[in-house]
Amino acid sequence: MNERIENELNGLATKLGKTNEEMMEKYNEIASSNNLDTDNDRQAMVALTLTRNFVRGSLKGASSSTQRSSFGNDAFGFIVGAEPARDVQEWRRKTLLSDYRSNPNTPFNEERCAEVVLVDGGYEKSQVIDGEVETKNIPQLPNSAIEVDEDKWIVPIDNIKAFMSGDKNPRYGKPLPAEEFRLRAHLIAKTDSGDYQYWTLGLKNEAAKSFNVDCFEWLHLNALFNEDRNAAYGIKGRTLGSLQYNKNLDPESDLYVDTSSLSMEDLVGECMGDWVADLIEIEDFHTTQAQNPGMKLCITDGIVSSMNLNRNEKTGNCVLWIEPADANYGFDEDDLPDSTPCWIPSNIDIDFGVGSDVIIVGRTNQTQKKDEDGNYLEDEYNPVSLNVYGILPRVALGAPQEAVATDEEINYW
């Protein structure tokens, strides 16, 4: 081994309080996990650089542990894509109200709601708890109350007694909030104690609504990581504040990570291979995934064949179309399949043009065809489209086509 590398590893071992043998073992482990040949001088130096980064992270974690609660973990990686923030209570409230109007006894006995009536200027609440009806007077209506009749309301109730972990739910029997925003982001990252892997990052309420992070940008963050579930959970008042883009840091700072030897595309393939689909077979992938339980996610790639960057007034979406790079098209009209439309939300900027080679992360969708009168046609479907969560331009060509004013936008003239 290069004497310089060996001496530096010994010095790093001292900093971490490890033996020289333990540090050498870590160096070899890092080299192996990144497919680096330590007999090659240049690759050996790359492995040393990655080992330095490991030591920096370990030292940073040790120093921050005295300033920060042990609740949570520092991590380094990148967001692959983020789903839109949505109010998970909205659907529940609509379903509850519909079910209650159909048969009030069903949701009441299922402990999904309490009934509240106005009695002598006060509120009387009735609900089922552990199979028994309990009635009591309450000082006020919760903000989630839904009026169902004159001086009568129903209140959505948390009827989950215990979590999947077996822990009791302290909110069982209590009113659900009027709104509860949640966002799920898809993250590839490593904590100080592990290698790069895929995580779902969950955020709630204000953190979910204000989450605005660029996809496929190396970043540092702090969250609560659960390795058993491959999930990370945002910590209120901390996770968003901890986000730092690596490119904005001083390369000489302890937090900065040299990413020159890392490939986001390779990491996506290694960590999220279960959701990778060939664009040519996107319809089969959509059908198979729709029939199976679990998270619906699709990662595919293609060449941008056209785009329309006019944002839809209601959804905020624009659209681009992609085609397989290796499609073997003939010259007959029947040999030319439709391009795949990809709906782009307003939080994703398009900084590339037609002809670009892109990796798309999102969710497949397919709608049923309608006749001229708006009636659904049996067993006839439109081509599969993609609701986009993130885009990685593999090769960015040209410039995005500017949005063109529609007829509706120039009617004032």
C-alpha positions as CSV (number, residue, x, y, z in Angstrom):
1,M,0.0,0.0,0.0
2,N,1.1,3.6,-0.7
3,E,2.9,4.8,2.4
4,R,1.2,8.2,2.2
5,I,-2.2,6.5,2.4
6,E,-1.2,4.3,5.2
7,N,0.1,7.2,7.3
8,E,-3.0,9.2,6.7
9,L,-5.2,6.3,7.7
10,N,-3.3,5.9,10.9
11,G,-3.9,9.6,11.6
12,L,-7.6,9.3,10.9
13,A,-7.7,6.3,13.2
14,T,-6.3,8.4,16.0
15,K,-8.9,11.1,15.4
16,L,-11.7,8.6,15.7
17,G,-10.2,6.7,18.6
18,K,-10.0,3.5,16.5
19,T,-7.1,1.1,16.0
20,N,-5.0,1.3,12.8
21,E,-6.4,-2.1,11.8
22,E,-10.0,-1.0,12.3
23,M,-9.3,2.1,10.1
24,M,-7.7,0.0,7.4
25,E,-10.7,-2.4,7.5
26,K,-13.1,0.6,7.0
27,Y,-10.9,1.9,4.2
28,N,-11.1,-1.4,2.4
29,E,-14.8,-1.7,3.0
30,I,-15.4,1.8,1.5
31,A,-13.3,0.9,-1.5
32,S,-15.1,-2.4,-2.0
33,S,-18.6,-0.8,-1.8
34,N,-17.6,1.7,-4.4
35,N,-16.0,-0.9,-6.7
36,L,-12.6,0.8,-6.3
37,D,-9.3,-1.1,-6.9
38,T,-6.8,-0.1,-4.2
39,D,-4.0,-1.5,-6.3
40,N,-4.6,1.3,-8.7
41,D,-3.0,4.5,-7.4
42,R,-5.7,6.9,-8.6
43,Q,-8.6,4.7,-7.4
44,A,-6.8,4.2,-4.1
45,M,-6.8,8.0,-3.6
46,V,-10.5,8.1,-4.4
47,A,-11.1,5.5,-1.7
48,L,-9.0,7.7,0.7
49,T,-11.1,10.7,-0.2
50,L,-14.3,8.8,0.6
51,T,-12.7,7.6,3.9
52,R,-11.9,11.2,4.8
53,N,-15.6,12.0,4.2
54,F,-16.6,9.2,6.5
55,V,-14.3,10.5,9.2
56,R,-15.7,14.0,8.8
57,G,-19.2,12.8,9.1
58,S,-18.3,10.8,12.2
59,L,-16.6,13.7,13.8
60,K,-19.4,16.0,13.0
61,G,-21.9,13.6,14.4
62,A,-19.9,13.3,17.6
63,S,-19.6,17.1,18.0
64,S,-23.2,17.8,17.3
65,S,-24.4,15.1,19.7
66,T,-23.4,17.4,22.6
67,Q,-25.4,20.3,21.1
68,R,-28.5,18.3,19.8
69,S,-30.8,15.7,21.2
70,S,-29.9,12.2,20.2
71,F,-33.4,12.0,18.7
72,G,-32.7,12.1,14.9
73,N,-29.9,11.4,12.5
74,D,-27.7,13.4,10.1
75,A,-27.7,12.1,6.6
76,F,-26.3,13.0,3.2
77,G,-27.9,12.2,-0.2
78,F,-30.4,13.6,-2.6
79,I,-34.2,13.8,-3.2
80,V,-35.2,11.6,-6.1
81,G,-38.7,13.0,-6.3
82,A,-41.5,14.5,-4.1
83,E,-45.2,13.8,-4.2
84,P,-47.6,16.7,-3.8
85,A,-48.6,17.7,-0.3
86,R,-52.2,16.6,0.3
87,D,-54.7,17.0,3.0
88,V,-55.3,13.4,4.1
89,Q,-58.3,14.4,6.2
90,E,-60.2,15.8,3.2
91,W,-61.0,12.4,1.7
92,R,-61.8,10.9,5.2
93,R,-64.2,13.7,6.0
94,K,-66.0,13.4,2.6
95,T,-66.3,9.6,3.0
96,L,-67.5,9.9,6.6
97,L,-70.2,12.4,5.7
98,S,-71.4,10.2,2.8
99,D,-71.5,7.1,4.9
100,Y,-73.2,8.9,7.8
101,R,-76.0,10.2,5.5
102,S,-76.4,6.6,4.1
103,N,-76.7,5.0,7.5
104,P,-75.7,7.0,10.6
105,N,-75.4,3.9,12.8
106,T,-72.6,2.4,10.7
107,P,-69.8,5.0,11.1
108,F,-71.0,5.7,14.7
109,N,-70.7,2.1,15.8
110,E,-67.4,1.7,13.9
111,E,-66.1,4.4,16.2
112,R,-65.3,6.6,13.2
113,C,-67.3,9.6,14.6
114,A,-68.9,11.1,17.6
115,E,-72.3,12.8,17.6
116,V,-72.8,16.2,19.2
117,V,-76.1,18.0,19.9
118,L,-76.9,21.3,21.3
119,V,-78.7,20.9,24.7
120,D,-79.7,23.8,26.9
121,G,-77.1,26.0,25.5
122,G,-74.3,23.4,25.9
123,Y,-72.9,20.6,23.8
124,E,-73.6,16.9,24.6
125,K,-71.2,14.4,23.0
126,S,-71.9,10.7,22.4
127,Q,-69.4,8.2,21.0
128,V,-68.5,4.6,21.2
129,I,-65.4,3.7,23.2
130,D,-64.2,0.1,23.3
131,G,-67.7,-1.0,22.2
132,E,-69.6,1.0,24.8
133,V,-71.5,4.3,24.2
134,E,-70.3,7.1,26.4
135,T,-72.0,10.5,26.8
136,K,-70.7,13.6,28.3
137,N,-71.0,17.4,28.1
138,I,-68.2,19.3,26.3
139,P,-67.5,23.1,26.5
140,Q,-67.1,23.6,22.8
141,L,-67.1,22.1,19.3
142,P,-63.8,21.0,17.9
143,N,-62.8,22.7,14.7
144,S,-63.3,19.4,12.8
145,A,-67.0,19.2,13.5
146,I,-69.3,18.7,10.5
147,E,-72.9,20.0,10.7
148,V,-75.4,17.3,9.7
149,D,-78.6,18.8,11.0
150,E,-79.9,21.8,12.9
151,D,-78.0,21.9,16.2
152,K,-76.4,18.5,15.4
153,W,-72.8,17.7,14.3
154,I,-70.6,14.8,13.8
155,V,-66.9,14.8,14.7
156,P,-64.4,12.5,12.9
157,I,-62.7,10.3,15.5
158,D,-59.3,8.5,15.5
159,N,-60.4,4.8,15.9
160,I,-57.0,3.2,15.7
161,K,-56.3,1.6,19.0
162,A,-52.7,0.5,18.4
163,F,-50.0,1.1,15.8
164,M,-48.4,-1.6,13.7
165,S,-45.5,-1.6,16.1
166,G,-47.8,-2.7,18.9
167,D,-47.7,0.6,20.7
168,K,-51.0,2.0,21.9
169,N,-52.3,5.0,20.1
170,P,-52.6,7.9,22.6
171,R,-55.0,9.7,20.2
172,Y,-57.5,6.8,20.2
173,G,-61.1,8.1,20.7
174,K,-60.0,11.7,20.3
175,P,-61.1,14.1,17.5
176,L,-59.2,14.1,14.3
177,P,-57.9,17.5,13.0
178,A,-59.9,19.5,10.5
179,E,-57.0,19.2,8.1
180,E,-53.7,17.3,8.1
181,F,-51.3,17.8,5.3
182,R,-48.8,15.1,4.5
183,L,-46.0,14.8,1.9
184,R,-43.9,11.9,0.9
185,A,-40.5,12.5,-0.7
186,H,-38.3,9.8,-2.1
187,L,-34.8,10.0,-0.8
188,I,-31.5,8.2,-1.5
189,A,-29.1,8.9,1.4
190,K,-26.7,7.5,3.9
191,T,-26.6,8.1,7.6
192,D,-23.3,8.1,9.5
193,S,-23.9,4.4,10.4
194,G,-24.7,3.0,6.9
195,D,-24.4,3.0,3.2
196,Y,-26.5,4.7,0.6
197,Q,-30.1,3.3,0.4
198,Y,-33.6,4.3,-0.5
199,W,-35.8,6.0,2.1
200,T,-39.3,7.4,2.1
201,L,-39.2,10.8,3.8
202,G,-42.5,11.8,5.5
203,L,-43.4,15.4,6.4
204,K,-46.5,16.7,8.1
205,N,-48.6,19.9,8.1
206,E,-46.5,23.1,7.7
207,A,-43.3,21.2,6.9
208,A,-45.2,19.3,4.1
209,K,-46.8,22.5,2.7
210,S,-43.5,24.5,2.7
211,F,-41.3,21.7,1.4
212,N,-39.5,23.0,-1.7
213,V,-36.3,21.1,-2.3
214,D,-34.6,20.7,-5.7
215,C,-34.5,17.1,-6.9
216,F,-31.2,15.4,-7.7
217,E,-29.1,17.9,-5.8
218,W,-26.7,16.6,-3.1
219,L,-27.8,17.8,0.3
220,H,-27.4,17.4,4.0
221,L,-30.4,16.9,6.4
222,N,-31.4,15.7,9.8
223,A,-34.5,13.5,10.3
224,L,-35.5,10.4,12.3
225,F,-34.4,7.4,10.3
226,N,-36.1,4.0,10.8
227,E,-33.9,1.3,9.1
228,D,-36.5,-1.4,9.8
229,R,-39.0,0.4,7.6
230,N,-36.6,2.2,5.2
231,A,-38.4,5.3,6.3
232,A,-37.4,8.8,7.5
233,Y,-39.6,11.1,9.4
234,G,-39.3,14.9,9.5
235,I,-38.7,16.4,12.9
236,K,-40.8,19.5,13.6
237,G,-38.7,22.7,13.6
238,R,-35.5,20.8,12.7
239,T,-35.6,18.9,9.4
240,L,-36.3,21.8,7.0
241,G,-33.9,24.0,8.9
242,S,-31.2,21.4,8.6
243,L,-31.4,21.2,4.8
244,Q,-28.2,22.4,3.1
245,Y,-27.2,21.9,-0.5
246,N,-23.7,20.5,-0.7
247,K,-22.8,22.7,-3.6
248,N,-23.3,25.8,-1.5
249,L,-20.8,24.8,1.2
250,D,-17.1,25.7,1.4
251,P,-15.2,22.7,0.0
252,E,-12.8,23.2,3.0
253,S,-15.6,22.8,5.5
254,D,-16.0,19.6,7.5
255,L,-19.6,19.2,6.2
256,Y,-18.7,19.3,2.5
257,V,-18.6,16.0,0.7
258,D,-16.7,15.4,-2.5
259,T,-19.2,13.8,-4.9
260,S,-17.0,13.5,-7.9
261,S,-16.9,9.7,-7.7
262,L,-20.6,9.3,-7.1
263,S,-23.2,8.8,-9.8
264,M,-26.8,9.6,-9.0
265,E,-28.1,7.5,-11.9
266,D,-26.1,4.4,-10.6
267,L,-27.4,4.9,-7.1
268,V,-31.0,5.1,-8.3
269,G,-30.5,1.9,-10.2
270,E,-28.9,0.2,-7.2
271,C,-31.3,1.4,-4.5
272,M,-34.6,1.7,-6.4
273,G,-34.4,-1.1,-9.0
274,D,-37.8,-2.5,-8.0
275,W,-39.5,0.5,-9.6
276,V,-37.5,0.8,-12.8
277,A,-39.5,0.2,-15.9
278,D,-38.7,0.2,-19.6
279,L,-40.7,2.9,-21.4
280,I,-41.6,0.5,-24.2
281,E,-43.3,-1.8,-21.7
282,I,-44.9,1.0,-19.6
283,E,-48.5,-0.2,-20.1
284,D,-47.6,-3.7,-18.8
285,F,-45.7,-2.2,-15.9
286,H,-48.8,0.0,-15.0
287,T,-51.2,-3.0,-15.2
288,T,-49.0,-5.2,-13.1
289,Q,-48.4,-2.5,-10.5
290,A,-52.1,-1.6,-10.3
291,Q,-52.9,-5.2,-9.4
292,N,-50.3,-5.5,-6.7
293,P,-50.4,-3.9,-3.2
294,G,-47.7,-1.5,-2.1
295,M,-46.4,1.9,-3.1
296,K,-47.1,3.0,-6.7
297,L,-43.9,4.4,-8.2
298,C,-42.2,4.3,-11.6
299,I,-38.7,5.2,-12.8
300,T,-38.2,5.2,-16.5
301,D,-36.2,7.1,-19.2
302,G,-36.6,8.4,-22.7
303,I,-36.0,11.2,-25.2
304,V,-38.0,14.4,-25.0
305,S,-39.9,14.5,-28.3
306,S,-42.0,17.6,-27.6
307,M,-43.2,19.9,-24.8
308,N,-45.9,22.4,-23.9
309,L,-44.8,24.6,-21.0
310,N,-48.2,26.5,-20.7
311,R,-49.3,25.8,-17.2
312,N,-52.8,24.6,-16.6
313,E,-54.7,27.2,-14.6
314,K,-56.4,24.6,-12.3
315,T,-53.6,22.1,-11.7
316,G,-50.4,24.2,-12.4
317,N,-49.1,21.4,-14.5
318,C,-47.3,21.6,-17.9
319,V,-46.5,18.6,-20.1
320,L,-43.7,17.1,-22.1
321,W,-43.7,13.9,-24.1
322,I,-40.9,11.2,-24.2
323,E,-40.1,8.3,-26.5
324,P,-37.9,5.3,-25.9
325,A,-34.3,5.9,-27.1
326,D,-34.0,2.4,-28.5
327,A,-37.4,2.1,-30.2
328,N,-37.3,0.3,-33.5
329,Y,-39.9,2.2,-35.5
330,G,-40.9,1.3,-39.0
331,F,-42.2,3.5,-41.8
332,D,-45.8,2.5,-41.6
333,E,-48.3,4.6,-39.6
334,D,-49.1,1.7,-37.4
335,D,-45.4,1.3,-36.4
336,L,-45.4,4.8,-34.8
337,P,-46.6,4.4,-31.2
338,D,-47.8,7.4,-29.2
339,S,-45.3,9.3,-27.1
340,T,-45.8,9.1,-23.3
341,P,-47.1,12.3,-21.8
342,C,-45.4,13.4,-18.5
343,W,-47.3,15.9,-16.4
344,I,-44.9,18.3,-14.6
345,P,-46.0,20.1,-11.4
346,S,-45.2,23.7,-10.8
347,N,-42.4,23.1,-8.4
348,I,-40.3,21.4,-11.0
349,D,-38.4,23.7,-13.4
350,I,-37.6,22.7,-16.9
351,D,-34.1,23.8,-18.0
352,F,-33.7,21.5,-21.0
353,G,-35.2,21.3,-24.5
354,V,-36.5,18.8,-27.0
355,G,-34.1,16.0,-27.7
356,S,-32.8,15.7,-24.2
357,D,-32.3,12.3,-22.6
358,V,-34.1,12.3,-19.2
359,I,-34.8,10.0,-16.3
360,I,-38.4,10.4,-15.0
361,V,-39.5,9.6,-11.5
362,G,-43.3,9.5,-10.9
363,R,-46.5,7.5,-10.9
364,T,-48.2,5.9,-13.9
365,N,-51.8,6.8,-14.7
366,Q,-54.3,5.6,-17.3
367,T,-57.7,7.0,-18.0
368,Q,-60.7,5.4,-19.7
369,K,-61.7,6.7,-23.1
370,K,-65.0,8.6,-23.6
371,D,-67.3,9.0,-26.6
372,E,-68.5,12.3,-28.0
373,D,-71.2,12.5,-25.3
374,G,-68.8,12.0,-22.5
375,N,-69.8,8.3,-21.8
376,Y,-67.0,5.8,-20.9
377,L,-66.1,3.3,-23.6
378,E,-65.9,-0.2,-22.3
379,D,-62.4,-1.7,-22.3
380,E,-60.9,1.3,-24.2
381,Y,-58.2,3.3,-22.5
382,N,-55.9,6.2,-23.3
383,P,-52.2,5.7,-23.4
384,V,-50.4,5.5,-20.0
385,S,-49.1,8.9,-18.7
386,L,-46.8,9.8,-15.9
387,N,-47.4,12.2,-13.0
388,V,-43.9,13.4,-12.4
389,Y,-42.2,13.7,-9.0
390,G,-38.7,14.4,-10.2
391,I,-36.5,14.6,-13.4
392,L,-32.8,13.9,-13.9
393,P,-31.6,15.1,-17.3
394,R,-29.0,12.5,-18.4
395,V,-28.2,14.6,-21.5
396,A,-29.7,18.1,-21.6
397,L,-30.0,19.6,-25.1
398,G,-31.2,23.0,-26.3
399,A,-33.4,25.2,-24.2
400,P,-37.0,24.8,-23.0
401,Q,-39.6,26.0,-25.4
402,E,-41.2,29.2,-24.1
403,A,-44.8,29.1,-23.1
404,V,-47.0,30.7,-25.8
405,A,-50.0,32.8,-24.9
406,T,-53.3,30.9,-25.6
407,D,-56.3,32.4,-27.2
408,E,-58.0,32.8,-23.8
409,E,-55.0,34.8,-22.6
410,I,-55.1,37.4,-25.3
411,N,-58.9,37.8,-25.6
412,Y,-58.5,41.3,-24.0
413,W,-56.7,42.6,-27.1
